[in-house]
Amino acid sequence: MSKRVTIKRKNEIEENENVPEVELKKSTRKTVSSKLANIDKKENLEEVSAKKVKNKLEEKESEYCFWLMKSEPESRIENGHEMKFGVDDLKASKDKITHWDGVRNYEARNHMKSMKLGQRAFFYHSNCKNPCLVATMKICKESYVDHTAFDKNDPHYDPKSDLNNPKWYMVDVQFERDLKRYIPLTELKHYHLLHKKTGGPLSNLSLFTRSRLSVQALTEEEWNFMIELENKPPV
């Protein structure tokens, strides 16, 4: 074989060897580009999903912007402490303001942590002969640590509470006004049952669906219907 032919064959071999290498590089670039595109797509989807979740949470927060807060108006002694605190006690407080302490239920606590300054709440007399809505209040201080959880002499003392990692919170409320008439639980139940059948604002009222909660969230529709009852004759 001549030297020229040998060189030619060598060049052909080198050329042929280079072809797969180039194709491999192209294929690799294509795969990498595809993976990067998929990553970008995934990140975009995750970003959109996160925004949707955030929007839903914000919608939920804005849906519940009124409250119902229960307290006991009749005397009851627990561990040597008087538990009574009715609407008259709130009126007698300095500037008609008090801190709403002693809540030891996580869901009720979370409601208080989401309360905003100026939001309105019903004062509800509970655990008494005639449970009822009696007055309205305003949130005048947003949630802060409930100090009674650390006080061994307080009936709401929680030995598992940690000063460095508090779990119980409270808000301050201010008396706004008495309702024109007390609205009894029996009347609210009447409308709740009626609205469950026919559709209406009280069909899912927490007072009956989450009855054990001492702090309950209300929609604007629920609030408006309930407060309008003071202008109507009792059922």
N, CA, C and O of each residue as an XYZ file, in Angstrom:
940
protein
N       0.860     -1.191      0.000
C       0.000      0.000      0.000
C       0.888      1.230      0.000
O       1.865      1.315      0.744
N       0.525      2.185     -0.856
C       1.352      3.388     -0.951
C       1.154      4.266      0.264
O       0.160      4.155      0.982
N       2.106      5.129      0.478
C       2.055      6.043      1.615
C       0.865      6.967      1.509
O       0.226      7.296      2.508
N       0.558      7.405      0.232
C      -0.561      8.324      0.023
C      -1.878      7.656      0.374
O      -2.748      8.273      0.990
N      -2.031      6.374     -0.023
C      -3.257      5.634      0.290
C      -3.389      5.445      1.794
O      -4.476      5.572      2.357
N      -2.265      5.140      2.434
C      -2.274      4.945      3.887
C      -2.737      6.202      4.604
O      -3.540      6.148      5.535
N      -2.218      7.326      4.152
C      -2.620      8.613      4.751
C      -4.092      8.867      4.519
O      -4.805      9.343      5.402
N      -4.550      8.533      3.283
C      -5.960      8.730      2.956
C      -6.850      7.878      3.852
O      -7.844      8.362      4.394
N      -6.478      6.578      4.008
C      -7.253      5.668      4.858
C      -7.271      6.164      6.301
O      -8.281      6.097      7.002
N      -6.114      6.660      6.709
C      -6.010      7.163      8.082
C      -6.937      8.353      8.281
O      -7.610      8.475      9.304
N      -6.956      9.232      7.276
C      -7.834     10.410      7.359
C      -9.295     10.007      7.383
O     -10.109     10.590      8.099
N      -9.619      8.964      6.559
C     -11.005      8.480      6.523
C     -11.410      7.908      7.873
O     -12.512      8.147      8.367
N     -10.479      7.136      8.464
C     -10.762      6.530      9.772
C     -10.976      7.615     10.823
O     -11.918      7.558     11.613
N     -10.070      8.618     10.817
C     -10.182      9.711     11.778
C     -11.486     10.475     11.579
O     -12.146     10.892     12.531
N     -11.835     10.646     10.281
C     -13.073     11.366      9.970
C     -14.286     10.593     10.461
O     -15.219     11.156     11.035
N     -14.246      9.248     10.214
C     -15.355      8.403     10.648
C     -15.445      8.337     12.172
O     -16.537      8.293     12.737
N     -14.294      8.331     12.824
C     -14.275      8.287     14.285
C     -14.823      9.576     14.881
O     -15.426      9.580     15.954
N     -14.598     10.663     14.164
C     -15.061     11.957     14.670
C     -16.561     12.135     14.530
O     -17.165     12.899     15.283
N     -17.167     11.444     13.584
C     -18.600     11.610     13.346
C     -19.425     11.226     14.565
O     -20.240     12.031     15.017
N     -19.245     10.014     15.122
C     -20.017      9.647     16.311
C     -19.779     10.602     17.462
O     -20.691     10.900     18.233
N     -18.529     11.087     17.576
C     -18.200     11.995     18.674
C     -19.005     13.277     18.561
O     -19.540     13.782     19.548
N     -19.083     13.804     17.325
C     -19.850     15.023     17.101
C     -21.319     14.775     17.370
O     -21.999     15.576     18.011
N     -21.805     13.615     16.850
C     -23.212     13.270     17.054
C     -23.516     13.082     18.533
O     -24.584     13.471     19.007
N     -22.573     12.482     19.265
C     -22.751     12.275     20.696
C     -22.844     13.607     21.419
O     -23.662     13.794     22.320
N     -21.981     14.532     20.998
C     -22.003     15.851     21.625
C     -23.327     16.551     21.365
O     -23.902     17.182     22.252
N     -23.804     16.424     20.115
C     -25.096     17.028     19.776
C     -26.209     16.395     20.596
O     -27.087     17.082     21.118
N     -26.153     15.058     20.699
C     -27.164     14.330     21.458
C     -27.126     14.717     22.927
O     -28.161     14.904     23.567
N     -25.902     14.833     23.450
C     -25.737     15.219     24.856
C     -26.290     16.611     25.103
O     -26.991     16.855     26.085
N     -25.952     17.537     24.174
C     -26.461     18.902     24.310
C     -27.979     18.923     24.281
O     -28.622     19.664     25.024
N     -28.547     18.084     23.394
C     -30.003     18.020     23.267
C     -30.633     17.495     24.559
O     -31.649     18.009     25.026
N     -29.996     16.445     25.134
C     -30.504     15.856     26.381
C     -30.424     16.853     27.524
O     -31.370     17.015     28.295
N     -29.270     17.524     27.622
C     -29.082     18.523     28.680
C     -30.088     19.652     28.532
O     -30.697     20.090     29.508
N     -30.258     20.122     27.284
C     -31.220     21.199     27.029
C     -32.627     20.778     27.411
O     -33.397     21.550     27.982
N     -32.947     19.512     27.074
C     -34.269     18.986     27.402
C     -34.476     18.925     28.906
O     -35.539     19.277     29.418
N     -33.423     18.464     29.618
C     -33.510     18.377     31.078
C     -33.652     19.756     31.702
O     -34.442     19.959     32.624
N     -32.873     20.701     31.183
C     -32.960     22.071     31.696
C     -34.344     22.653     31.459
O     -34.900     23.345     32.312
N     -34.890     22.358     30.284
C     -36.239     22.840     29.958
C     -37.259     22.248     30.913
O     -38.172     22.932     31.376
N     -37.085     20.937     31.206
C     -38.001     20.277     32.140
C     -37.883     20.854     33.546
O     -38.878     21.018     34.253
N     -36.633     21.161     33.940
C     -36.409     21.761     35.260
C     -37.078     23.123     35.340
O     -37.751     23.448     36.318
N     -36.875     23.930     34.266
C     -37.505     25.254     34.229
C     -39.018     25.127     34.294
O     -39.693     25.884     34.992
N     -39.542     24.144     33.544
C     -40.987     23.928     33.519
C     -41.491     23.529     34.899
O     -42.524     24.014     35.360
N     -40.734     22.622     35.565
C     -41.109     22.166     36.900
C     -41.084     23.313     37.895
O     -41.984     23.458     38.722
N     -40.015     24.142     37.800
C     -39.901     25.284     38.714
C     -41.045     26.262     38.501
O     -41.587     26.820     39.456
N     -41.410     26.466     37.224
C     -42.525     27.361     36.926
C     -43.828     26.821     37.494
O     -44.636     27.564     38.051
N     -44.022     25.493     37.342
C     -45.232     24.866     37.870
C     -45.279     24.970     39.392
O     -46.330     25.236     39.975
N     -44.111     24.755     40.036
C     -44.045     24.860     41.491
C     -44.329     26.282     41.945
O     -44.995     26.504     42.956
N     -43.810     27.250     41.179
C     -44.040     28.656     41.514
C     -45.519     29.000     41.391
O     -46.091     29.671     42.250
N     -46.130     28.526     40.298
C     -47.562     28.760     40.090
C     -48.370     28.094     41.190
O     -49.316     28.673     41.724
N     -47.972     26.841     41.527
C     -48.670     26.097     42.576
C     -48.565     26.815     43.913
O     -49.548     26.915     44.647
N     -47.370     27.318     44.231
C     -47.158     28.043     45.491
C     -48.020     29.299     45.547
O     -48.585     29.638     46.586
N     -48.109     29.982     44.406
C     -48.934     31.192     44.348
C     -50.406     30.859     44.560
O     -51.136     31.593     45.227
N     -50.832     29.722     43.970
C     -52.226     29.306     44.123
C     -52.539     29.001     45.583
O     -53.581     29.401     46.102
N     -51.615     28.281     46.246
C     -51.798     27.953     47.662
C     -51.865     29.225     48.489
O     -52.722     29.362     49.362
N     -50.950     30.164     48.210
C     -50.920     31.431     48.943
C     -52.221     32.196     48.747
O     -52.786     32.744     49.693
N     -52.688     32.223     47.494
C     -53.933     32.934     47.199
C     -55.118     32.315     47.922
O     -55.994     33.021     48.422
N     -55.137     30.958     47.974
C     -56.228     30.273     48.666
C     -56.215     30.592     50.149
O     -57.263     30.805     50.757
N     -55.009     30.622     50.735
C     -54.891     30.947     52.154
C     -55.357     32.371     52.422
O     -56.045     32.637     53.408
N     -54.971     33.290     51.528
C     -55.377     34.683     51.691
C     -56.884     34.827     51.538
O     -57.522     35.599     52.254
N     -57.452     34.065     50.583
C     -58.903     34.093     50.402
C     -59.605     33.580     51.650
O     -60.624     34.129     52.070
N     -59.050     32.514     52.247
C     -59.647     31.929     53.446
C     -59.593     32.908     54.604
O     -60.552     33.045     55.364
N     -58.444     33.598     54.733
C     -58.304     34.580     55.807
C     -59.301     35.713     55.645
O     -59.901     36.175     56.615
N     -59.472     36.161     54.382
C     -60.378     37.281     54.143
C     -61.835     36.860     54.282
O     -62.703     37.689     54.554
N     -62.105     35.549     54.090
C     -63.481     35.061     54.208
C     -63.967     35.167     55.649
O     -65.104     35.566     55.901
N     -63.093     34.805     56.597
C     -63.449     34.855     58.009
C     -62.825     36.094     58.647
O     -61.654     36.089     59.028
N     -63.617     37.143     58.756
C     -63.083     38.387     59.314
C     -63.932     38.894     60.481
O     -63.760     40.023     60.939
N     -64.850     38.048     60.958
C     -65.648     38.346     62.147
C     -65.540     37.151     63.093
O     -65.141     36.056     62.696
N     -65.907     37.391     64.360
C     -65.639     36.360     65.366
C     -66.774     36.233     66.372
O     -67.581     37.146     66.549
N     -66.813     35.084     67.020
C     -67.726     34.838     68.133
C     -66.870     34.305     69.277
O     -66.161     33.311     69.119
N     -66.940     34.974     70.435
C     -66.072     34.628     71.560
C     -66.925     34.355     72.797
O     -67.729     35.186     73.218
N     -66.725     33.171     73.363
C     -67.562     32.710     74.471
C     -66.929     33.014     75.830
O     -65.712     32.950     76.001
N     -67.794     33.345     76.784
C     -67.349     33.504     78.162
C     -68.513     33.181     79.094
O     -69.677     33.231     78.695
N     -68.181     32.851     80.337
C     -69.197     32.393     81.291
C     -69.678     33.538     82.183
O     -68.874     34.141     82.893
N     -70.974     33.844     82.159
C     -71.496     34.954     82.958
C     -71.910     34.558     84.376
O     -72.174     35.421     85.214
N     -71.965     33.255     84.638
C     -72.420     32.785     85.951
C     -71.252     32.250     86.770
O     -70.276     31.730     86.229
N     -71.373     32.389     88.070
C     -70.293     32.008     88.979
C     -69.958     30.517     88.873
O     -70.836     29.654     88.886
N     -68.658     30.252     88.769
C     -68.172     28.870     88.777
C     -66.758     28.882     89.343
O     -65.882     29.585     88.840
N     -66.549     28.101     90.388
C     -65.246     28.055     91.043
C     -64.457     26.861     90.516
O     -64.946     25.731     90.507
N     -63.236     27.129     90.080
C     -62.355     26.067     89.592
C     -60.994     26.210     90.263
O     -60.316     27.225     90.106
N     -60.606     25.185     91.008
C     -59.338     25.208     91.748
C     -59.206     26.459     92.615
O     -58.139     27.062     92.726
N     -60.327     26.821     93.220
C     -60.325     27.971     94.120
C     -60.404     29.318     93.424
O     -60.281     30.354     94.077
N     -60.606     29.328     92.116
C     -60.654     30.578     91.358
C     -62.041     30.783     90.752
O     -62.671     29.840     90.275
N     -62.502     32.031     90.781
C     -63.772     32.391     90.154
C     -63.575     32.485     88.644
O     -62.712     33.227     88.172
N     -64.373     31.735     87.888
C     -64.237     31.694     86.436
C     -65.209     32.633     85.726
O     -65.134     32.799     84.509
N     -66.102     33.236     86.467
C     -67.132     34.103     85.886
C     -66.520     35.330     85.201
O     -65.666     36.017     85.761
N     -66.984     35.580     83.975
C     -66.649     36.829     83.289
C     -67.707     37.062     82.216
O     -67.625     36.536     81.106
N     -68.703     37.869     82.582
C     -69.780     38.190     81.654
C     -69.570     39.551     81.019
O     -68.563     40.215     81.266
N     -70.518     39.957     80.209
C     -70.381     41.233     79.512
C     -70.335     42.407     80.485
O     -69.694     43.419     80.201
N     -71.009     42.284     81.631
C     -70.964     43.361     82.628
C     -69.562     43.512     83.214
O     -69.148     44.615     83.570
N     -68.839     42.402     83.311
C     -67.457     42.470     83.798
C     -66.568     43.181     82.780
O     -65.655     43.921     83.149
N     -66.841     42.951     81.508
C     -66.085     43.656     80.465
C     -66.357     45.156     80.530
O     -65.437     45.966     80.414
N     -67.616     45.518     80.714
C     -67.979     46.937     80.811
C     -67.307     47.604     82.010
O     -66.963     48.785     81.967
N     -67.128     46.827     83.081
C     -66.542     47.372     84.310
C     -65.018     47.470     84.247
O     -64.400     48.091     85.111
N     -64.411     46.860     83.230
C     -62.951     46.908     83.081
C     -62.510     48.310     82.668
O     -63.289     49.070     82.094
N     -61.266     48.640     82.962
C     -60.736     49.955     82.603
C     -60.830     50.167     81.096
O     -60.356     49.346     80.311
N     -61.445     51.273     80.708
C     -61.662     51.608     79.294
C     -62.474     50.537     78.565
O     -62.497     50.482     77.335
N     -63.144     49.683     79.357
C     -63.957     48.588     78.809
C     -63.115     47.647     77.943
O     -63.580     47.104     76.941
N     -61.861     47.476     78.367
C     -60.906     46.636     77.634
C     -60.393     45.524     78.548
O     -60.152     45.743     79.735
N     -60.231     44.342     77.984
C     -59.611     43.244     78.722
C     -58.841     42.356     77.764
O     -59.078     42.375     76.557
N     -57.909     41.572     78.314
C     -57.233     40.577     77.476
C     -58.030     39.280     77.544
O     -58.504     38.882     78.608
N     -58.168     38.635     76.402
C     -58.963     37.404     76.306
C     -58.017     36.223     76.508
O     -57.532     35.618     75.552
N     -57.770     35.915     77.778
C     -56.774     34.901     78.115
C     -57.419     33.546     78.381
O     -58.643     33.413     78.399
N     -56.570     32.548     78.586
C     -57.045     31.239     79.032
C     -57.492     30.287     77.949
O     -57.982     29.201     78.257
N     -57.341     30.658     76.686
C     -57.748     29.757     75.597
C     -56.698     28.658     75.465
O     -55.521     28.936     75.233
N     -57.135     27.405     75.616
C     -56.201     26.280     75.588
C     -56.601     25.235     74.542
O     -56.434     24.032     74.743
N     -57.118     25.713     73.456
C     -57.452     24.859     72.316
C     -56.708     25.427     71.113
O     -56.756     26.632     70.863
N     -56.022     24.563     70.366
C     -55.161     25.045     69.284
C     -55.935     25.751     68.175
O     -55.482     26.767     67.648
N     -57.089     25.219     67.825
C     -57.866     25.843     66.750
C     -58.363     27.219     67.177
O     -58.300     28.179     66.408
N     -58.859     27.306     68.416
C     -59.319     28.599     68.935
C     -58.148     29.575     69.035
O     -58.284     30.757     68.719
N     -56.992     29.065     69.479
C     -55.794     29.910     69.557
C     -55.413     30.441     68.180
O     -55.075     31.616     68.033
N     -55.467     29.571     67.172
C     -55.112     29.994     65.814
C     -56.057     31.072     65.298
O     -55.646     31.974     64.569
N     -57.321     30.968     65.683
C     -58.269     32.022     65.311
C     -57.813     33.362     65.890
O     -57.834     34.383     65.203
N     -57.404     33.345     67.154
C     -56.976     34.598     67.780
C     -55.691     35.127     67.149
O     -55.505     36.338     67.030
N     -54.815     34.226     66.748
C     -53.570     34.663     66.116
C     -53.821     35.309     64.753
O     -52.997     36.086     64.271
N     -54.948     34.991     64.139
C     -55.255     35.566     62.827
C     -56.128     36.817     62.918
O     -56.422     37.440     61.898
N     -56.544     37.187     64.128
C     -57.380     38.380     64.300
C     -56.596     39.649     63.973
O     -55.402     39.755     64.253
N     -57.299     40.604     63.377
C     -56.686     41.872     62.994
C     -57.314     43.023     63.783
O     -58.478     42.977     64.179
N     -56.509     44.039     63.991
C     -56.948     45.218     64.728
C     -58.214     45.801     64.103
O     -58.281     46.011     62.892
N     -59.216     46.059     64.945
C     -60.450     46.678     64.471
C     -61.529     45.704     64.048
O     -62.670     46.108     63.825
N     -61.191     44.423     63.933
C     -62.219     43.442     63.582
C     -63.219     43.311     64.723
O     -62.903     43.597     65.878
N     -64.427     42.875     64.383
C     -65.506     42.828     65.367
C     -65.827     41.397     65.778
O     -65.626     40.445     65.023
N     -66.331     41.282     66.993
C     -66.663     39.962     67.536
C     -67.935     40.051     68.368
O     -68.224     41.082     68.976
N     -68.686     38.960     68.386
C     -69.822     38.847     69.298
C     -69.311     38.391     70.662
O     -68.448     37.518     70.750
N     -69.850     38.987     71.726
C     -69.643     38.459     73.072
C     -70.792     37.483     73.305
O     -71.965     37.855     73.249
N     -70.434     36.233     73.567
C     -71.429     35.170     73.703
C     -71.379     34.600     75.114
O     -70.332     34.142     75.572
N     -72.527     34.632     75.802
C     -72.620     34.029     77.129
C     -72.810     32.526     76.979
O     -73.771     32.072     76.358
N     -71.892     31.759     77.551
C     -71.954     30.301     77.417
C     -71.961     29.628     78.789
O     -71.752     30.265     79.821
N     -72.208     28.321     78.762
C     -72.198     27.515     79.982
C     -73.081     28.144     81.064
O     -72.684     28.280     82.222
N     -74.279     28.519     80.649
C     -75.218     29.167     81.568
C     -76.643     28.716     81.227
O     -76.846     27.944     80.290
N     -77.612     29.194     81.982
C     -79.000     28.771     81.772
C     -79.522     29.183     80.404
O     -80.235     28.425     79.747
N     -79.160     30.390     79.981
C     -79.654     30.899     78.697
C     -78.495     31.395     77.828
O     -78.255     32.600     77.747
N     -77.779     30.480     77.183
C     -76.672     30.908     76.321
C     -77.177     31.776     75.175
O     -78.201     31.479     74.560
N     -76.441     32.860     74.895
C     -76.930     33.805     73.890
C     -75.856     34.810     73.482
O     -74.846     34.984     74.163
N     -76.109     35.467     72.347
C     -75.312     36.618     71.932
C     -75.790     37.814     72.737
O     -76.993     38.053     72.837
N     -74.850     38.576     73.318
C     -75.274     39.684     74.177
C     -74.733     41.046     73.750
O     -75.351     42.075     74.023
N     -73.571     41.054     73.074
C     -72.947     42.344     72.762
C     -71.944     42.173     71.627
O     -71.666     41.060     71.180
N     -71.412     43.301     71.175
C     -70.330     43.267     70.189
C     -69.084     43.904     70.791
O     -69.163     44.776     71.657
N     -67.934     43.446     70.311
C     -66.641     43.952     70.781
C     -65.770     44.233     69.561
O     -66.085     43.831     68.441
N     -64.670     44.932     69.809
C     -63.667     45.144     68.768
C     -62.321     44.612     69.241
O     -61.990     44.693     70.424
N     -61.559     44.073     68.313
C     -60.199     43.648     68.631
C     -59.346     44.913     68.698
O     -59.189     45.618     67.701
N     -58.796     45.195     69.877
C     -58.032     46.439     70.034
C     -56.531     46.188     70.210
O     -55.742     47.131     70.269
N     -56.146     44.915     70.295
C     -54.724     44.567     70.284
C     -54.592     43.168     69.701
O     -55.255     42.232     70.148
N     -53.731     43.037     68.700
C     -53.557     41.743     68.050
C     -52.793     40.772     68.953
O     -52.271     41.161     69.997
N     -52.737     39.523     68.544
C     -52.283     38.434     69.417
C     -50.882     38.647     69.995
O     -49.974     39.141     69.327
N     -50.750     38.262     71.242
C     -49.464     38.268     71.946
C     -49.494     37.138     72.968
O     -50.546     36.549     73.218
N     -48.350     36.841     73.553
C     -48.226     35.668     74.427
C     -49.152     35.777     75.641
O     -49.221     36.816     76.299
N     -49.857     34.686     75.919
C     -50.756     34.606     77.073
C     -49.931     34.265     78.316
O     -49.526     33.119     78.510
N     -49.693     35.272     79.147
C     -48.832     35.099     80.323
C     -49.443     34.187     81.378
O     -48.725     33.655     82.225
N     -50.770     33.997     81.337
C     -51.407     33.168     82.369
C     -50.976     31.702     82.268
O     -51.106     30.942     83.228
N     -50.461     31.313     81.098
C     -50.012     29.927     80.919
C     -48.803     29.605     81.794
O     -48.531     28.437     82.070
N     -48.067     30.650     82.236
C     -46.851     30.444     83.029
C     -47.064     30.720     84.519
O     -46.153     30.541     85.328
N     -48.272     31.157     84.871
C     -48.575     31.530     86.255
C     -49.181     30.340     86.998
O     -50.313     29.942     86.723
N     -48.431     29.779     87.930
C     -48.889     28.597     88.663
C     -50.135     28.868     89.496
O     -50.865     27.942     89.851
N     -50.373     30.129     89.805
C     -51.546     30.481     90.608
C     -52.774     30.795     89.764
O     -53.847     31.079     90.297
N     -52.610     30.742     88.454
C     -53.728     31.045     87.554
C     -54.442     29.746     87.175
O     -53.792     28.722     86.963
N     -55.778     29.781     87.088
C     -56.517     28.556     86.731
C     -56.207     28.046     85.325
O     -56.501     26.895     85.001
N     -55.613     28.904     84.489
C     -55.279     28.501     83.123
C     -53.798     28.136     82.972
O     -53.276     28.067     81.859
N     -53.141     27.909     84.089
C     -51.721     27.540     84.066
C     -51.510     26.254     83.272
O     -52.253     25.284     83.424
N     -50.486     26.264     82.425
C     -50.140     25.086     81.631
C     -48.695     24.695     81.946
O     -47.770     25.367     81.490
N     -48.484     23.628     82.712
C     -47.124     23.238     83.111
C     -46.221     22.869     81.937
O     -44.999     22.846     82.083
N     -46.807     22.580     80.778
C     -46.012     22.209     79.608
C     -45.595     23.424     78.778
O     -44.855     23.289     77.803
N     -46.064     24.595     79.160
C     -45.708     25.802     78.413
C     -44.245     26.165     78.646
O     -43.707     25.997     79.741
N     -43.624     26.665     77.592
C     -42.207     27.018     77.640
C     -42.057     28.505     77.334
O     -42.489     28.975     76.281
N     -41.447     29.237     78.254
C     -41.252     30.675     78.052
C     -40.463     30.974     76.784
O     -40.685     31.994     76.132
N     -39.544     30.082     76.441
C     -38.714     30.286     75.253
C     -39.416     29.876     73.962
O     -38.981     30.225     72.864
N     -40.492     29.140     74.110
C     -41.253     28.701     72.935
C     -42.737     28.674     73.283
O     -43.339     27.601     73.333
N     -43.334     29.841     73.525
C     -44.734     29.901     73.971
C     -45.693     29.358     72.922
O     -45.480     29.519     71.720
N     -46.747     28.717     73.396
C     -47.721     28.156     72.455
C     -49.116     28.745     72.611
O     -49.979     28.519     71.763
N     -49.350     29.503     73.690
C     -50.682     30.072     73.902
C     -50.648     31.591     73.748
O     -49.733     32.264     74.222
N     -51.664     32.104     73.074
C     -51.724     33.534     72.774
C     -53.095     34.099     73.140
O     -54.060     33.359     73.333
N     -53.156     35.407     73.229
C     -54.418     36.084     73.537
C     -54.482     37.399     72.768
O     -53.491     37.844     72.188
N     -55.650     38.005     72.772
C     -55.840     39.329     72.172
C     -56.516     40.220     73.208
O     -57.028     39.733     74.216
N     -56.514     41.513     72.956
C     -57.287     42.439     73.781
C     -58.563     42.805     73.037
O     -58.554     43.033     71.827
N     -59.656     42.856     73.784
C     -60.948     43.232     73.194
C     -61.524     44.424     73.948
O     -61.246     44.624     75.130
N     -62.324     45.205     73.249
C     -62.978     46.365     73.854
C     -64.477     46.298     73.599
O     -64.925     46.067     72.476
N     -65.238     46.505     74.663
C     -66.699     46.519     74.539
C     -67.110     47.589     73.538
O     -66.610     48.713     73.567
N     -68.035     47.216     72.645
C     -68.541     48.165     71.652
C     -69.959     48.601     72.013
O     -70.207     49.782     72.257
N     -70.889     47.643     72.046
C     -72.265     47.976     72.431
C     -73.044     46.713     72.762
O     -72.707     45.617     72.314
N     -74.100     46.895     73.562
C     -75.039     45.804     73.807
C     -75.897     45.609     72.562
O     -76.177     46.562     71.835
N     -76.307     44.382     72.326
C     -77.299     44.148     71.281
C     -78.646     44.687     71.756
O     -78.890     44.781     72.959
N     -79.504     45.035     70.830
C     -80.816     45.583     71.190
C     -81.634     44.570     71.976
O     -82.476     44.934     72.797
N     -81.378     43.309     71.716
C     -81.957     42.231     72.519
C     -80.987     41.061     72.486
O     -80.239     40.888     71.523
N     -81.007     40.270     73.534
C     -80.165     39.081     73.542
C     -80.718     38.074     72.533
O     -81.928     37.869     72.447
N     -79.828     37.456     71.779
C     -80.245     36.484     70.762
C     -79.865     35.090     71.263
O     -78.686     34.734     71.275
N     -80.861     34.304     71.676
C     -80.579     33.022     72.329
C     -80.080     31.940     71.374
O     -80.300     31.998     70.164
N     -79.418     30.976     71.944
C     -78.908     29.835     71.186
C     -80.041     29.106     70.468
O     -79.871     28.644     69.340
N     -81.189     29.006     71.120
C     -82.327     28.291     70.517
C     -82.767     28.954     69.214
O     -83.147     28.271     68.263
N     -82.716     30.279     69.173
C     -83.113     31.000     67.961
C     -82.085     30.795     66.844
O     -82.442     30.609     65.681
N     -80.827     30.832     67.214
C     -79.771     30.601     66.228
C     -79.849     29.179     65.676
O     -79.615     28.946     64.490
N     -80.180     28.237     66.555
C     -80.306     26.846     66.111
C     -81.477     26.692     65.146
O     -81.398     25.932     64.181
N     -82.558     27.413     65.410
C     -83.727     27.384     64.518
C     -83.312     27.765     63.094
O     -83.666     27.083     62.133
N     -82.562     28.855     62.972
C     -82.144     29.317     61.645
C     -81.084     28.389     61.043
O     -81.056     28.173     59.832
N     -80.228     27.853     61.884
C     -79.207     26.917     61.398
C     -79.858     25.700     60.739
O     -79.473     25.306     59.638
N     -80.834     25.114     61.408
C     -81.519     23.936     60.865
C     -82.328     24.289     59.621
O     -82.382     23.518     58.663
N     -82.951     25.456     59.648
C     -83.728     25.910     58.494
C     -82.822     26.120     57.284
O     -83.147     25.701     56.174
N     -81.691     26.766     57.508
C     -80.773     27.068     56.407
C     -80.078     25.817     55.872
O     -79.672     25.777     54.710
N     -79.944     24.800     56.717
C     -79.373     23.540     56.241
C     -80.289     22.886     55.209
O     -79.824     22.217     54.287
N     -81.587     23.088     55.375
C     -82.559     22.499     54.455
C     -82.768     23.358     53.214
O     -82.828     22.847     52.095
N     -82.876     24.653     53.420
C     -83.259     25.549     52.329
C     -82.090     26.320     51.731
O     -82.212     26.931     50.670
N     -80.955     26.283     52.425
C     -79.827     27.110     52.001
C     -79.920     28.463     52.672
O     -80.987     29.076     52.691
N     -78.827     28.929     53.216
C     -78.840     30.203     53.921
C     -77.531     30.418     54.646
O     -76.715     29.501     54.732
N     -77.315     31.609     55.168
C     -76.013     31.972     55.740
C     -75.605     31.194     56.987
O     -74.414     31.096     57.281
N     -76.562     30.639     57.726
C     -76.199     29.947     58.964
C     -76.122     28.427     58.806
O     -76.069     27.705     59.801
N     -76.117     27.945     57.580
C     -76.127     26.494     57.349
C     -74.872     25.804     57.882
O     -74.925     24.641     58.280
N     -73.745     26.518     57.891
C     -72.486     25.925     58.376
C     -71.939     26.664     59.593
O     -70.731     26.661     59.828
N     -72.801     27.282     60.351
C     -72.369     28.085     61.491
C     -71.553     27.256     62.486
O     -71.992     26.195     62.928
N     -70.369     27.749     62.829
C     -69.457     27.025     63.726
C     -70.046     26.787     65.106
O     -69.640     25.856     65.801
N     -70.991     27.613     65.507
C     -71.629     27.456     66.812
C     -72.264     26.076     66.947
O     -72.471     25.580     68.055
N     -72.574     25.459     65.792
C     -73.177     24.122     65.797
C     -72.272     23.070     65.153
O     -72.312     21.900     65.535
N     -71.466     23.476     64.190
C     -70.574     22.511     63.544
C     -69.262     22.339     64.310
O     -68.614     21.297     64.209
N     -68.867     23.373     65.084
C     -67.654     23.320     65.919
C     -68.016     23.846     67.305
O     -67.377     24.763     67.821
N     -69.038     23.259     67.890
C     -69.686     23.818     69.080
C     -68.780     23.934     70.305
O     -69.026     24.776     71.168
N     -67.744     23.112     70.397
C     -66.903     23.123     71.593
C     -65.862     24.249     71.586
O     -65.244     24.531     72.613
N     -65.672     24.880     70.445
C     -64.679     25.952     70.353
C     -65.145     27.201     71.099
O     -66.284     27.640     70.940
N     -64.260     27.766     71.909
C     -64.616     28.978     72.653
C     -64.399     30.243     71.827
O     -64.923     31.307     72.158
N     -63.626     30.121     70.755
C     -63.419     31.233     69.819
C     -63.713     30.701     68.424
O     -63.083     29.745     67.970
N     -64.672     31.325     67.747
C     -65.122     30.807     66.460
C     -65.067     31.885     65.384
O     -65.268     33.070     65.651
N     -64.790     31.443     64.166
C     -64.711     32.363     63.032
C     -66.072     32.480     62.355
O     -66.810     31.502     62.239
N     -66.389     33.697     61.910
C     -67.646     33.959     61.203
C     -67.358     34.628     59.865
O     -66.446     35.446     59.748
N     -68.143     34.270     58.867
C     -68.061     34.985     57.597
C     -68.848     36.291     57.726
O     -69.629     36.472     58.660
N     -68.630     37.174     56.794
C     -69.373     38.442     56.801
C     -70.870     38.186     56.640
O     -71.696     38.872     57.242
N     -71.204     37.197     55.826
C     -72.609     36.856     55.603
C     -73.259     36.359     56.893
O     -74.392     36.727     57.205
N     -72.540     35.521     57.641
C     -73.057     35.016     58.920
C     -73.235     36.169     59.913
O     -74.265     36.280     60.577
N     -72.215     37.018     59.998
C     -72.270     38.156     60.918
C     -73.467     39.054     60.605
O     -74.233     39.408     61.502
N     -73.625     39.415     59.352
C     -74.707     40.331     58.966
C     -76.078     39.753     59.288
O     -76.966     40.464     59.759
N     -76.242     38.466     59.033
C     -77.536     37.838     59.328
C     -77.794     37.823     60.835
O     -78.892     38.144     61.289
N     -76.780     37.449     61.596
C     -76.951     37.317     63.044
C     -77.208     38.661     63.720
O     -78.051     38.758     64.611
N     -76.493     39.683     63.304
C     -76.673     40.975     63.966
C     -78.002     41.621     63.575
O     -78.550     42.427     64.327
N     -78.512     41.269     62.409
C     -79.801     41.806     61.969
C     -80.957     41.208     62.779
O     -82.049     41.776     62.818
N     -80.715     40.069     63.420
C     -81.766     39.438     64.220
C     -82.210     40.322     65.383
O     -83.338     40.194     65.861
N     -81.328     41.222     65.843
C     -81.701     42.093     66.960
C     -82.851     43.030     66.585
O     -83.544     43.550     67.460
N     -83.048     43.240     65.289
C     -84.128     44.120     64.820
C     -85.412     43.361     64.496
O     -86.409     43.952     64.079
N     -85.372     42.045     64.696
C     -86.538     41.221     64.395
C     -87.124     40.651     65.681
O     -86.412     40.513     66.675
N     -88.404     40.321     65.673
C     -88.996     39.697     66.868
C     -88.418     38.302     67.078
O     -88.054     37.638     66.108
N     -88.328     37.849     68.318
C     -87.791     36.507     68.599
C     -88.609     35.422     67.911
O     -89.817     35.564     67.722
N     -87.954     34.365     67.549
C     -88.641     33.226     66.915
C     -89.269     32.354     67.991
O     -89.895     31.341     67.677
